[in-house]
Amino acid sequence: MTIDFNVRPILVPLCIFLFTCLGCGKPKTTASNTESLSSYRWFQDYTDRANLHFVHSVGPLGRHAFPEIMGSGAALFDYDGDGRLDLYLVQNAGPDSGLTNRLFHQEPDGTFRDASDGSGLDVAGWGMGVAIGDVNNDGLPDVVLTEYGGVRLFLNQGHGKFVEATSQAGLSLPSQAGGYLPWATSASFIDYDRDGWLDLVVTFYVAYDPTRTCTGRDGKPEYCGPNDFPGSITRVYHNLGASLSNQSKAHGIRPVKFEDVTDRCGLGQSPGKGLGVLCTDFNGDGWPDIFVTNDAQANGLWINQHDGTFVDQAMTMGVAFNETGQPQGNMGIAWQDIDGDGLTDLFVTHLSEETNTLWIQIAAKSFADRTAAAGLIGHGQGTGFGTVLADFDNSGWPSLAITNGRVVRGKPVSQQDAPELPNYWLAYAQRNRLFANHGGKFIDISAQNPAFCSQPNVGRGLAWGSLNNDGAIDLIITTVSGPARLLKNTAKHRGHWLMVRAIEPLLGGRDACGARIVIFSGGRQRVGWVTPGSSYLCSNDPRAHFGLGSTTNVDGIDVLWPEGQMEHFDGTDADRIVVLKKGTGTALP
């Protein structure tokens, strides 16, 4: 059998780029590299062509309210079951602003229709993040919205209608000590006890005192930082659906109730400054764990003990700090097998003066900082927030995208370079970054992708999904006080691909959140996950995506379902989306 791991040459000329402090510098172009560099032109801006019109707002400028610099996220999800990903975008202008979050329905022609009015999701607030999951197992994805102010749950009633059920579901939050509002950031669903009902993890940032003012080095007003306030606790909410499942529906809606089990789970005594969260199986025991990025503190990796409790093993597993042992401004999270060894690796974004960190999983329960070895140091990285590891060219190797934007003033970019950005934000704007993966080694291809990288922005959220179901991963960017943008994948030299949707027929037909998918193709095993909640403040395409390079078929698929059962499914031709239903495969021990 011939094994072809990549559709492009592995050897790439070294030292072909000059970088500016904003990233996206101009490469040295020579006759020897011009042709190879042209193959890295992956994205085009389709925002206008898709009829997507959304501009983020933080309300009146000049207040330097801490929440406004942290941005807001997005969610890609099919809310009406028509097979196309729709889009939810979050505002941060306050509950009295009149500026509401917006729900966009993707039409058959790929354009987006604003379906916000009357949807129930058109709410105003200091919005932060989104998590998507079917909390009552009725087959309809529901929405959790995080805000500076708390958490809100919206139940999907079908036909584009949602109803808020925050109070009834037990998710209303009291003010913190001192009367400060709870500041919820990222959220993710997890079935931590494997009972078939999605539980909820919400990270909380700091106990922000809005009366406190901060100044920059120049003595002028500036946004405060995480060290100016005490931390908060990441909270775990247990879904009581198993005990409510026999109750009749009220007004056609199956009842939903959560119980705050944070203290019982073991997280209640460990306050942090949480910004990102990823719920997945880190140690390979088949039970989902909780990884939390803490700003300017050690990250937390809460390992599931199978009895409803968790133990923080971030230090022993090597992901609490980078290799120098220093806490950093941990923000966004990406999770993929970047070197093809069958073990999933972890990437976290940091501040400009720090280094984004790539932890390679070297064995079960053990990670090591391999940022430098992977070629991800020394590029003038920027302050990273949203991040995605995905196989944009379907070569078989996931590449890396990062949104950037400062949290304190720097050298302003020119208005000409950022024409859509108010003057106020020019000192916070930076360029995004894009890296191509060659067998676990990355090269910066930002200059070849001006649609994603050339225009400085105050980048925050980055959501991924195959918007037109062609197996190419597209991106949604959210920015502070700027437009949301749709980056369509138009790479000309893409390889073959497979996307897998894993669903649970006995649980309302919902997506199998937390499932591990392994495909066998071309002599390799490729690992994917059903983990929509990642990046920063975002929820992504719930389908697992695999680039196959030149391989035209898949020999077989194994699924480890969230409840612990494993099944094998027959192979298939490449370049298609397959739907795997639990209970229809061959059971494996």
LUMDO-764540 format. One record per residue (C-alpha): x, y, z; residue number from 1. Coordinates in Angstrom, 3 decimals. Each point is the difference from the previous one (the first is absolute). Layout:
N
        X        Y        Z num
        X        Y        Z NUM
...
***
This chain:
589
        X        Y        Z num
    0.000    0.000    0.000   1
    1.265    3.467   -0.849   2
   -0.283    2.414    2.893   3
   -0.193    3.668   -0.951   4
   -0.155    2.140    3.107   5
   -0.179    3.379   -1.700   6
   -1.118    1.558   -3.242   7
    2.874    2.517    0.131   8
    3.759   -0.421    0.434   9
    1.193   -0.258    3.572  10
    3.208    1.942   -0.640  11
   -0.574    3.727    0.040  12
    2.661    2.669   -0.390  13
    0.997    1.360    3.378  14
    0.262    3.611    1.057  15
   -2.182    1.320   -2.800  16
   -1.875    2.572    2.049  17
    0.782    3.371    1.578  18
   -2.457    0.843    2.705  19
   -1.211    3.251    1.486  20
   -1.046    0.330    3.625  21
   -3.603   -0.201   -1.177  22
    0.479   -3.352   -1.759  23
   -0.846   -0.336   -3.709  24
    3.329    1.379   -1.180  25
    1.076   -0.134   -3.626  26
    1.853   -3.152   -1.090  27
    3.130   -0.110   -2.044  28
   -1.292   -1.138   -3.360  29
    2.387   -1.871   -2.251  30
   -0.417   -2.142   -3.070  31
    0.491   -3.092    2.126  32
   -2.847    0.666    2.411  33
   -2.582    2.039   -1.948  34
   -1.864   -3.035   -1.322  35
   -0.071   -1.795    3.358  36
   -1.151    3.098    1.861  37
   -2.919    0.519   -2.360  38
   -1.471   -3.331    1.118  39
   -0.528    1.457    3.482  40
   -2.624    2.527   -1.067  41
   -2.829   -1.593    1.917  42
   -2.607    2.638    0.887  43
   -2.075    2.748   -1.557  44
   -2.240    2.476    1.788  45
   -3.586   -0.917   -0.868  46
   -1.696    2.171    2.617  47
   -1.739    2.291   -2.450  48
   -0.732   -2.751   -2.526  49
   -1.619   -2.003    2.789  50
   -2.139    3.011    0.963  51
    1.367   -0.165    3.548  52
   -0.373    3.369    1.692  53
    0.965    0.257    3.652  54
    2.122    2.584    1.800  55
    0.979   -0.639    3.594  56
   -0.468    2.824    2.491  57
    1.111    0.667    3.559  58
   -2.140    3.113    0.390  59
    1.463    3.481    0.609  60
    3.778    0.058   -0.358  61
    2.436    1.383    2.541  62
   -1.425   -1.630    3.128  63
    2.715   -2.679    0.112  64
   -2.435   -2.495    1.492  65
    1.942   -3.242    0.320  66
   -2.602   -2.308   -1.650  67
    0.024    1.948   -3.261  68
    3.639   -0.813   -0.815  69
   -0.618   -3.754    0.338  70
   -2.304   -0.176   -3.017  71
   -2.840   -2.361   -0.858  72
   -0.295   -3.332   -1.776  73
   -2.113   -1.870   -2.530  74
   -1.704   -3.329   -0.594  75
   -0.348   -2.056   -3.175  76
   -2.892   -2.467    0.311  77
   -2.933   -1.333   -1.990  78
   -2.885    1.283    2.089  79
   -2.800   -1.147   -2.321  80
    1.338   -3.352   -1.227  81
    0.207    0.897   -3.691  82
    3.576   -1.274   -0.289  83
    1.652    3.430   -0.233  84
    1.948    1.763    2.740  85
   -1.598    3.189    1.275  86
    1.732    2.758    1.975  87
   -0.566    1.751    3.322  88
    1.987    3.158    0.780  89
    0.257    1.729    3.366  90
   -0.062    3.696    0.931  91
    1.678    1.642    3.016  92
   -1.602    3.437    0.235  93
   -2.098   -0.614    3.119  94
   -3.607   -0.916    0.801  95
   -1.294    3.550   -0.552  96
    1.817    0.611   -3.278  97
   -2.686   -1.266   -2.350  98
    2.717   -1.919   -1.866  99
   -0.926   -3.658    0.023 100
    1.697   -3.273   -0.818 101
   -0.798   -1.161   -3.515 102
   -1.052   -3.372   -1.417 103
    0.750   -0.606   -3.671 104
   -1.591   -2.800   -1.995 105
    2.048   -1.456   -2.848 106
   -2.048   -0.123   -3.178 107
    0.370   -2.687   -2.712 108
    2.137    2.374   -2.087 109
    2.517    0.476    2.829 110
   -1.112    3.489    0.985 111
   -1.100    0.882    3.521 112
   -3.420    1.378    0.858 113
   -0.401    1.909    3.249 114
   -2.550   -2.086    1.902 115
    0.483    1.743    3.340 116
   -3.258    1.864    0.469 117
   -2.459   -2.172    1.858 118
    2.466   -2.867    0.384 119
    0.376    0.513    3.738 120
    3.781    0.215   -0.404 121
   -0.080    3.707   -0.853 122
    0.981    1.104    3.499 123
    2.229    2.844    1.155 124
    2.702   -0.170    2.659 125
    3.705   -0.055    0.671 126
    0.268   -3.148   -2.057 127
    3.052   -2.225    0.047 128
   -0.199   -3.628   -1.199 129
   -2.318   -2.674   -1.375 130
   -0.360   -3.739    0.567 131
   -2.273   -2.228   -2.062 132
   -1.505   -3.304    1.150 133
   -3.286   -1.857    0.229 134
   -0.652    0.199    3.730 135
   -3.402   -1.755    0.016 136
    0.671   -2.705   -2.616 137
   -2.776    1.095   -2.326 138
    2.241    0.091   -3.073 139
    0.155    3.806   -0.134 140
    3.225    1.850    0.888 141
   -0.378    2.475    2.851 142
    2.049    3.108    0.755 143
    1.923    1.041    3.100 144
    1.095    3.630   -0.032 145
    2.661    1.297    2.407 146
    0.131    3.648    1.020 147
    1.579    2.424    2.366 148
   -2.998   -0.478    2.233 149
   -0.466   -3.760   -0.074 150
   -1.237   -2.898   -2.126 151
   -3.168   -0.292   -2.106 152
   -1.610   -3.118   -1.471 153
   -2.237    0.079   -3.074 154
   -1.940   -3.125   -0.937 155
   -0.605   -0.745   -3.671 156
   -3.702   -0.387   -0.748 157
    0.462   -0.645   -3.687 158
   -0.917    2.194   -2.959 159
    2.636    2.566    0.934 160
   -1.494    0.755    3.410 161
    1.810   -0.083    3.351 162
   -1.299    0.603    3.510 163
    2.102    1.069    2.953 164
    0.001   -2.521    2.845 165
    2.860    1.273    2.141 166
   -1.898    0.304    3.258 167
   -2.037   -3.185   -0.389 168
    3.176   -1.926   -0.826 169
    1.778    1.161    3.144 170
    2.665    2.018   -1.802 171
   -0.753    3.428    1.458 172
    3.002    1.293    1.913 173
    0.130    2.322    3.016 174
    2.460    2.878    0.157 175
    3.470   -0.796    1.244 176
    1.463    1.136    3.300 177
   -0.005    3.759    0.123 178
   -3.035    0.154   -2.261 179
    1.979   -0.374   -3.228 180
   -1.606   -1.627   -2.994 181
    1.145   -3.520   -0.882 182
    2.134    0.100   -3.144 183
   -0.603   -3.154   -2.044 184
    2.309   -0.532   -2.970 185
    0.297   -3.335   -1.848 186
   -2.372   -2.940    0.407 187
   -0.084   -3.582   -1.201 188
   -2.260   -3.003    0.271 189
    1.243   -3.254    1.491 190
   -1.687   -3.224    1.083 191
    2.399   -0.466    2.905 192
   -1.942   -2.847    1.674 193
   -0.868   -1.710   -3.324 194
   -3.726   -0.169    0.777 195
   -1.043    1.220   -3.457 196
   -0.844    3.572    1.032 197
    2.233    2.971   -0.789 198
    1.455    1.756    3.003 199
    1.441    3.501   -0.195 200
    3.363    1.536    0.906 201
    0.316    3.798    0.149 202
    3.223    1.909    0.584 203
   -0.128    3.253    1.916 204
    2.616    2.692   -0.301 205
    0.666    2.489    2.829 206
   -2.072    1.706    2.704 207
   -0.041    3.261   -1.923 208
   -0.590    3.235    1.883 209
   -1.282    2.482   -2.610 210
    0.812    2.946    2.265 211
    3.712   -0.715   -0.142 212
    2.018    1.903   -2.584 213
    3.340   -1.007   -1.452 214
    2.711    1.848   -1.898 215
    2.632   -0.962   -2.528 216
    3.712    0.646    0.145 217
   -0.626    3.434   -1.461 218
   -2.280    0.895    2.892 219
   -3.068    0.130   -2.201 220
   -3.155   -2.062    0.652 221
    0.389   -3.589   -1.151 222
   -1.821   -3.305    0.303 223
    0.632   -1.863    3.218 224
    1.640   -3.401   -0.017 225
   -0.612   -3.326    1.725 226
    2.395    0.764    2.840 227
   -2.109    2.964    1.073 228
   -2.845   -2.194    1.298 229
   -0.468   -3.299    1.840 230
   -0.878   -3.093   -1.994 231
   -3.201   -1.989   -0.266 232
   -0.926   -3.674   -0.049 233
   -0.739   -2.109   -3.065 234
   -3.449   -1.455    0.617 235
   -1.432   -3.419   -0.858 236
   -3.745   -0.516   -0.445 237
   -1.440   -3.509    0.031 238
   -2.915   -0.634   -2.338 239
   -2.816   -1.659    1.977 240
   -1.679   -1.218   -3.175 241
    0.231   -3.638    0.984 242
   -2.260    0.647    2.990 243
   -2.325    2.271   -2.001 244
   -0.336   -2.122   -3.132 245
   -3.278   -1.574    1.103 246
   -1.653    3.341    0.625 247
   -2.405    1.309   -2.605 248
    0.993    2.874   -2.232 249
   -1.151    3.474    1.019 250
   -1.227    2.080   -2.937 251
    1.578   -2.544   -2.336 252
    3.452    0.379    1.569 253
    1.667   -2.807    1.908 254
    0.953    1.296    3.495 255
    3.618    0.971    0.626 256
    1.692    0.350    3.345 257
    3.654    0.387    0.972 258
    1.594   -0.326    3.418 259
    3.164    1.884    0.920 260
    2.390   -2.777    1.057 261
    3.207    2.045   -0.108 262
    0.953   -0.691    3.619 263
   -1.005   -3.644   -0.218 264
    2.111   -0.424   -3.144 265
    3.089    1.457    1.680 266
    0.334    3.270   -1.912 267
   -1.452    2.261    2.686 268
    3.223    0.619    1.905 269
    2.111    1.032   -2.998 270
   -0.804    3.506   -1.237 271
    1.632    1.004   -3.252 272
   -0.406    2.552   -2.739 273
   -1.603   -2.177   -2.626 274
   -0.233    1.053   -3.637 275
   -0.080   -3.209   -2.014 276
   -1.341   -3.488    0.595 277
    0.282   -3.334   -1.802 278
   -1.852   -3.112    1.149 279
    1.486   -3.191   -1.430 280
    1.850   -3.159    1.018 281
    3.574    1.051    0.787 282
    1.321   -3.216    1.550 283
   -1.564   -2.604   -2.278 284
   -2.216   -1.724    2.564 285
   -3.247    0.650   -1.878 286
   -1.301    2.597    2.477 287
   -0.139    3.729   -0.839 288
    2.269    2.408    1.853 289
   -0.019    3.802    0.355 290
    2.849    2.264   -1.163 291
   -0.198    3.684    0.994 292
    2.327    2.780   -1.140 293
    0.603    2.445    2.847 294
    1.234    3.484   -0.825 295
    3.383    0.697    1.655 296
   -0.357   -3.157    2.104 297
    0.618   -3.703   -0.329 298
   -2.421   -1.783   -2.295 299
   -2.279   -2.617    1.523 300
   -0.410   -3.531   -1.343 301
   -2.725   -1.695    1.992 302
    0.182   -3.762   -0.496 303
   -3.235   -1.955    0.368 304
    0.124   -2.506    2.862 305
   -3.076   -1.949   -1.251 306
   -1.918    0.708    3.216 307
   -1.226    3.523   -0.642 308
    3.216    1.639    1.194 309
    3.024    1.523   -1.736 310
    3.639    0.473    0.998 311
    2.200    2.734   -1.454 312
    2.968   -1.699   -1.678 313
    1.157    2.855   -2.218 314
    3.342    0.107    1.771 315
    0.743   -3.724   -0.119 316
   -1.182   -0.295   -3.624 317
    2.127    2.949   -1.100 318
   -2.573    2.581   -1.149 319
   -0.176    2.363    2.978 320
    2.866    2.158   -1.295 321
    2.274    0.243   -3.002 322
    3.451   -1.630    0.081 323
    1.471    2.925    1.964 324
   -2.523   -0.564    2.773 325
   -1.539    3.448   -0.360 326
   -3.712    0.853    0.062 327
   -1.136    1.786   -3.144 328
   -3.027    1.839   -1.331 329
   -1.794   -3.196   -0.939 330
   -2.983    0.595   -2.286 331
   -1.100   -2.160   -2.959 332
    0.241   -3.793   -0.407 333
    0.466   -2.327   -2.972 334
    0.123   -3.823    0.171 335
    1.223   -2.257   -2.831 336
    2.574   -2.679   -0.815 337
    2.573    2.172   -1.765 338
    2.729   -2.588   -0.562 339
   -2.029   -3.056   -1.049 340
    0.943   -2.249    2.928 341
   -3.601   -0.647    1.048 342
    0.299    2.145    3.146 343
   -1.823    3.321    0.105 344
    2.037    3.123    0.706 345
   -0.849    3.311    1.678 346
    0.574    3.604   -1.077 347
   -0.682    3.123    2.099 348
    0.315    3.672   -0.984 349
    1.764    2.655    2.084 350
    1.080    3.662    0.042 351
    2.319    1.729   -2.490 352
    2.911    0.092    2.434 353
   -0.440   -3.706    0.754 354
   -0.038   -3.069   -2.240 355
   -3.014   -1.986   -1.110 356
    0.496   -3.539    1.252 357
   -0.316   -3.340   -1.757 358
   -0.049   -2.993    2.331 359
    0.634   -3.295   -1.782 360
   -1.532   -3.062    1.621 361
    2.991   -2.311    0.333 362
   -1.890   -2.760    1.816 363
   -3.282   -0.492    1.798 364
   -0.115    2.411    2.935 365
    3.105    1.888   -1.138 366
    0.511    3.162   -2.081 367
    3.148    1.947   -0.866 368
    0.506    3.543   -1.284 369
    1.263   -0.400   -3.578 370
   -0.789    3.507   -1.245 371
    3.525    0.741   -1.197 372
    0.507   -3.420   -1.613 373
   -3.239    0.478   -1.942 374
    1.202    3.317   -1.456 375
   -2.449    2.209    1.889 376
    2.442    2.385    1.702 377
    1.490    3.198   -1.357 378
   -2.724    1.311   -2.285 379
   -1.131    3.162    1.834 380
   -3.069   -1.931    1.019 381
   -2.409    2.625    1.329 382
   -2.473   -0.400    2.851 383
   -1.965   -3.089   -0.973 384
   -3.576   -0.814    0.949 385
   -2.035   -2.228   -2.319 386
    1.923   -2.895   -1.496 387
   -0.750   -2.993   -2.203 388
    2.014   -3.090   -0.899 389
   -1.659   -1.377   -3.133 390
    1.043   -1.607   -3.258 391
   -0.764    2.938   -2.276 392
    1.507   -1.584   -3.120 393
   -1.024   -3.596    0.829 394
    3.618   -1.084   -0.202 395
   -0.271   -2.300    3.002 396
    1.714    2.512    2.316 397
   -1.974    2.570    2.044 398
    1.239    3.564   -0.408 399
   -0.333    2.926    2.388 400
   -1.969    3.266   -0.084 401
    0.100    2.709    2.689 402
   -1.874    3.280    0.484 403
    1.985    2.805    1.600 404
   -0.713    3.277    1.763 405
    1.641    1.817    2.887 406
   -1.486    0.501    3.464 407
    2.108    3.108    0.738 408
    1.051    2.776   -2.343 409
    2.923   -0.513   -2.340 410
    1.253    1.792   -3.066 411
   -3.107    0.955   -1.973 412
   -0.516   -1.452   -3.431 413
   -0.953    2.401   -2.765 414
   -3.633    0.737   -0.761 415
    0.771   -0.923   -3.585 416
    0.952   -3.518    1.072 417
   -3.133   -0.383    2.163 418
   -2.671    2.131   -1.704 419
   -2.941   -1.631    1.793 420
    1.442    0.525    3.481 421
   -0.776    3.102    2.106 422
    3.077    2.125    0.767 423
   -0.343   -0.916    3.666 424
    0.956   -3.611   -0.740 425
    2.959    0.546   -2.325 426
    2.443   -0.357    2.910 427
   -1.478   -3.433    0.825 428
   -0.179   -1.444   -3.504 429
    2.270   -2.778   -1.242 430
    0.083   -2.358   -2.939 431
   -1.168   -3.592    0.183 432
    2.352   -2.908   -0.688 433
   -0.170   -3.189   -2.046 434
    2.434   -2.935    0.061 435
    0.178   -3.030   -2.289 436
    0.836   -3.370    1.542 437
    2.516   -2.307   -1.666 438
    0.204   -3.199    2.002 439
   -0.044    1.771    3.361 440
    2.118    2.980   -1.087 441
   -1.635    3.353   -0.702 442
    0.867    2.747   -2.461 443
   -1.515    3.472    0.061 444
   -2.197    0.570   -3.057 445
   -1.674    3.169    1.263 446
    1.316    2.066   -2.890 447
   -1.631   -2.365   -2.488 448
   -3.423    0.511    1.610 449
   -0.767    3.708    0.051 450
   -3.729   -0.620    0.420 451
    0.693   -1.460    3.430 452
    3.202    1.776    0.993 453
    0.630    3.313   -1.735 454
   -2.555    2.251    1.695 455
    0.748    0.778    3.658 456
   -2.896   -0.654    2.374 457
   -0.697   -0.393    3.686 458
   -0.579   -3.701   -0.607 459
   -1.745   -2.154    2.569 460
   -2.237   -2.934   -1.041 461
    0.873   -2.496   -2.736 462
   -2.585   -2.638   -0.902 463
    0.442   -2.754   -2.600 464
   -2.327   -2.093   -2.137 465
   -0.651   -1.240   -3.515 466
   -2.667    2.515   -0.907 467
   -0.928   -1.440   -3.387 468
    0.658   -3.642    0.949 469
    2.815   -0.328   -2.536 470
    2.483   -1.367    2.547 471
    2.015    3.232    0.031 472
    0.238    1.760    3.366 473
   -1.176    3.622   -0.039 474
    0.500    2.557    2.773 475
   -2.053    2.634    1.806 476
    1.960    2.814    1.678 477
   -1.421    2.246    2.722 478
    1.675    3.260    0.975 479
   -0.395    2.730    2.584 480
   -1.931    2.940   -1.482 481
    0.419   -1.387   -3.485 482
   -1.873   -2.145   -2.492 483
   -0.326   -3.746    0.225 484
    1.613   -1.531   -3.078 485
   -0.517   -3.223   -1.924 486
    3.161   -1.501   -1.492 487
   -0.879   -2.551   -2.652 488
    2.472   -2.790   -0.672 489
    0.949    0.296   -3.666 490
    3.235   -2.011    0.062 491
    0.620   -1.307   -3.514 492
    2.072   -3.028    0.907 493
   -2.103   -1.703    2.648 494
    0.244   -3.707    0.648 495
   -2.799   -2.448    0.660 496
   -2.030    0.124    3.203 497
   -2.610   -1.574    2.228 498
   -2.381    1.569    2.506 499
   -1.736   -2.074    2.652 500
   -3.160    0.915    1.833 501
   -0.546   -2.322    2.960 502
   -3.511   -0.004    1.429 503
   -1.849   -1.714    2.854 504
   -3.378   -1.342   -1.205 505
   -1.185   -0.880    3.503 506
    0.833    3.481    1.267 507
   -2.246    1.911   -2.349 508
    2.394   -0.398   -2.919 509
    2.332    2.647    1.380 510
    3.694    0.322   -0.823 511
    2.191   -2.296    2.082 512
    1.846    2.779    1.809 513
    3.306   -1.403    1.256 514
    0.274   -2.922   -2.427 515
    3.444   -1.028   -1.246 516
    0.153   -0.935   -3.683 517
    2.880   -2.037   -1.445 518
    0.224   -0.594   -3.740 519
    2.304   -2.462   -1.748 520
    1.197    1.233   -3.374 521
    3.148   -0.175   -2.100 522
    1.882   -1.989    2.609 523
   -0.642    2.592    2.703 524
   -2.323    0.408    2.931 525
   -1.445    3.483    0.317 526
   -1.720    1.179    3.183 527
   -2.833    2.528    0.141 528
   -2.388    1.210    2.675 529
   -3.550    1.243    0.311 530
    0.972    3.015    2.108 531
   -1.780    3.145   -1.218 532
    1.150    2.107    2.958 533
    3.565    1.253   -0.547 534
    1.963    2.976   -1.386 535
   -1.080    3.084    2.004 536
   -3.646    0.708    0.890 537
   -1.121   -2.087   -2.987 538
   -1.914   -3.121   -0.969 539
    0.991   -1.710   -3.224 540
   -1.188   -2.524   -2.574 541
   -0.996   -3.117    2.011 542
    1.215   -2.352   -2.726 543
    3.465   -1.553    0.140 544
    2.082    0.956   -3.039 545
    2.851   -2.002   -1.538 546
    2.334    0.961   -2.823 547
    1.144   -3.054   -1.968 548
    2.582    1.384   -2.420 549
    0.107   -2.139   -3.158 550
   -1.830   -2.930    1.619 551
   -3.369   -0.600   -1.648 552
   -1.663   -2.311    2.499 553
   -0.354   -0.796    3.689 554
    0.467   -3.626    1.064 555
   -1.992    0.220    3.226 556
   -1.177    2.256    2.821 557
    0.015   -0.597    3.750 558
   -2.162    2.093    2.327 559
    0.399    0.172    3.755 560
   -3.389    1.309    1.060 561
   -0.250    2.426    2.947 562
   -1.694   -2.624    2.173 563
    2.992   -2.329   -0.392 564
   -1.060   -2.466   -2.712 565
    2.198   -0.487   -3.057 566
   -1.194   -0.987   -3.463 567
    1.612   -0.683   -3.357 568
   -1.534    1.212   -3.255 569
    0.817   -1.079   -3.525 570
    2.179    2.090   -2.270 571
   -1.188    2.438   -2.637 572
    1.174    2.002   -2.958 573
    1.597    3.360    0.746 574
   -1.447    3.468   -0.617 575
   -3.278   -0.422    1.815 576
   -1.776    0.618    3.280 577
   -0.998   -3.196    1.792 578
   -2.526   -0.255    2.806 579
    0.724   -2.716    2.557 580
   -2.764   -1.029    2.381 581
    0.767   -1.598    3.295 582
   -1.120   -3.613    0.079 583
    0.316   -0.597   -3.738 584
    3.681   -0.967   -0.057 585
    1.808   -3.116    1.185 586
    0.612    0.045    3.748 587
    3.658   -0.085    1.061 588
    1.351   -1.085    3.376 589
***
